Amino acid sequence: MSAADATLAIDVHIAPDHAAFAGHFAGNPVLPGVALAALVFEALRTSPTHAARLGSSVQIDQLKFLAPVGPGASLCIHLWAHGRGIAFDVRQAATVVARGVLGPGAAT
């Protein structure tokens, strides 16, 4: 198994006062999907081997948000090789809150 085939796990803590919660939603704060997707991209950048699999341009081939993420959440982002891309899931304890596949983007 190569390094790019191995599962990478990155732990992330969402601060209770994270700016993304402002106005999203009053009285019941939920981390916006775009902020969760950004965390996946940040996790990908921590592994040059996984990132190199996708090249300089990355696209989201699939993405499903399965459960809300609130202030103070502790998440674990898992990345692994999948076809020509990288599959991922984001877990809060035993609950998968998001999953998807990143693929190489179109050449420019």
Helices and strands as residue ranges (DSSP letters): E 8-13, G 19-21, H 33-45, H 48-54, E 58-65, E 74-82, E 85-92, E 95-104
